[in-house]
Amino acid sequence: MKSQDIAVVGILLAVGAIVRYLSLVIPGPIVSNLVIAFYCLAIILVIPAFTEVIGIGVVAGIVCALLSHSIFPPANLISEPIGAVTCLVIYKTLMGRLSIAPAISTLLGTLASGISFVAVAMIMVAPAILTKYDTMGAFVVAIIPIVGLTAIANSIIAQILYVPASKVLARGKA
């Protein structure tokens, strides 16, 4: 990855971290994760190699785990690389074909991250979940709308920011 690309990824992850920190005022076992919108935007703008995307996902996972009050913060170390890889694969499939490729890639990346987070949390901290919810099904019913709404919000954010960000980056390459 070129130094300009590293700077873009770093800046967008930092913005995501700030937004994540500010979101900590919202109570709950899981909160929306706008870091995903910013790492997806970074992936879409830079189109890094597969191994670099895993690195972006790991860094995002560390940020999310450190800035979290979710039921099992270490799940981010698994869910964010999954979301990042999903975003890359979908974007590479759709780029040049659909003008809303950034939105679709971010939507599916967020869903992959959120669903894998919920699955890991259910496996790792089932007893803790069952102290707050009557059944695992009740936990899933409570969490899935948060994941879905976050995916929609992230896809809108990424699509809106893509156009001006790509123009700024194109200007810097000239």
Disulfide bonds with the S-S distance in Angstrom:
none
